[in-house]
């Protein structure tokens, strides 16, 4: 996490934005009174929001932690990825 003054950010805004995006590095800009702001990339912001959403539900959090424990214990099965187009086509055949 990079800490920069507001003056430095103002002078080098494009470079700061590039650093945040390209290096996935948060930028903290301290203000008076112990307050601060953080600049994060949109990808990082979306990932944080998704994590909060998933962990915001006790049942989702429990299932996720159980799945992680199963994976850590080697209790996983590998499956090939499905092609969405062929999966939709195949499901149409089953319904007929």
N, C-alpha and C positions, 0 to 999 in steps of 0.2 A: 504494500500500500504506500503510495507516494503522497507526501504532504507538501503542498505548495501554497505560497501566499496568494491572495487574490490579485496582487500586482503582477506576480509571475504568470498566473493564469491569463490575465488580461493581455499581457505582452506576447504570450506564446499560445494563444487559445487553440489554434489549429494543431500545433504540435502536441498539446496536452490531449486533445480529442483523439489524435492518431495513437498516442501512447495507450490511452484507455482502451481503445478498440483493438489495436494490433497486438498489444502485450497482455491483454486481459488484466490490466493493472488499475485498481481503483485509485482515485485521486481525492484526497481530503483537503478541503480548503477551510482552515480555521478562521473563526470570526471572534469578535470580542465576547467576553462573558462566558467563555467555555463552550460556545456554540460553534457548530461547523456544518458544512455540507459535504456530500460525497458525490463525485461523478463516477458513474459506472456505465458500461456499454449496454446497449439494448439487449443483447444476447444474455448478459449477466443478469440484468433486471428481470427478463422473462423467466430465466432459470430460477431465480429467487422466488418470484411470484408462484411459479409452478410448485416449488418445494413447499411453500407456505400453504398452498391449496391442498396438496396431498397430505401434509402432516397436520392440517387444520381439523381433520376428522379423526377421531380416536380410532375408529375401525380401519380407516385407510392406513394410518400410522402403524397399527398393530400388524396388518397384513404385510406391509412393506418390511417391517422388522423381522417378521417370521420368514419372509422370502429371502432376506439377506442371510439370516441364520441358516436356512436350508442350503443356500449357495455356498456359504462358508464351510458347511459340513460335507459338501460334495454331493448333495442330494438334488441334482439337477439333471434334466434331460435336454438334449439338444434336438431341435426341430428345424427343418429348412424353412426359410421365409416363403410365404405365399405371394404369388403375383396377384395383386388386387383385381386385375382384369379377368384372369382365369378363375379366381375364387368366386367372383360375381357370376361368371358364366356357369361354373359348376353348380353353384347354389340354385340357379335357375333351373337346371336339369333335375335336381332333386325335388323341386317343388312340383314339377310336371308329372 
